[in-house]
Amino acid sequence: MRKYETLYVLQPMLEEEAIKALVERFATLITEQGGQVEKVDEWGKRRLAYPIEDFREGYYVLMNFTADANTPQELERVYKITDGVIRYLIVREDE
């Protein structure tokens, strides 16, 4: 099992219930794949450095988790097909 960190940016106009549902969906995906979510840190709505898909703001969420090597690939696939996600990044933490 390796440690990973993911940061994703959600569309700013999403309602609070939709944001909570997406955060829960991604955390559940990790646990279903045999991983463990260590920390979820919601940064909230922040201004983007540059416009992305005509959005000037985004809702930032940082998640630390431990999982096997296949989980980040599955998480990335789900990020790509989820409408509310405008940007994401998954990195492996140093040991």
Secondary structure as UniProt FT lines:
FT   STRAND          2..10
FT   TURN            12..13
FT   HELIX           16..32
FT   TURN            33..34
FT   STRAND          36..52
FT   TURN            53..54
FT   STRAND          55..67
FT   TURN            69..70
FT   HELIX           71..81
FT   TURN            83..84
FT   STRAND          85..92
//
